[in-house]
Amino acid sequence: MNWSYIAQVERGTRNIGIDNMAALAAALDVSLALLLSKVDG
């Protein structure tokens, strides 16, 4: 996964697919559910 792609996702200029979300969660060593959970604050 390219860093510029991740930056675009963070800025909201690009949508991320479920496969890439799973890859990102695996790279961060967290579950996909945790990655998608809402954080209060």
N, C-alpha and C positions, 0 to 999 in steps of 0.2 A: 504494500500500500504506500503510495507516494505522499510525502509530507504536504505538498501543495494541495492534494486532494483533501486531506484531513483539515487543513486550514480553511478550505472552501466550505466544508461541511460545518465547521465551527462558526464561520461567518454567516451561514445560512444561504450562501449563493449556490450551493449544490446539495441535492438530496442524497442520502445514503441508503443503499439497499440492505436487506436483512442479512445477506451473506457477508457483506463488508462490516456490518454491525457485529456479527458473530466473530469475525476475524479480529476486529478491534478489541472486543471483550477478551478474547483469548490472549492477545498481545499484552493487555493490561492485567491479565491474570485475575479477572473478575467474571462473574456470571453475566450472561446477557440480560437476565432479569434485573440485576443490580445496576448495570449500565443504563437500563431504560427506566429505572425507578426515579420518581420525583423526589427532589431534595428540597426540604423546607428552608426558607431563608432567603 
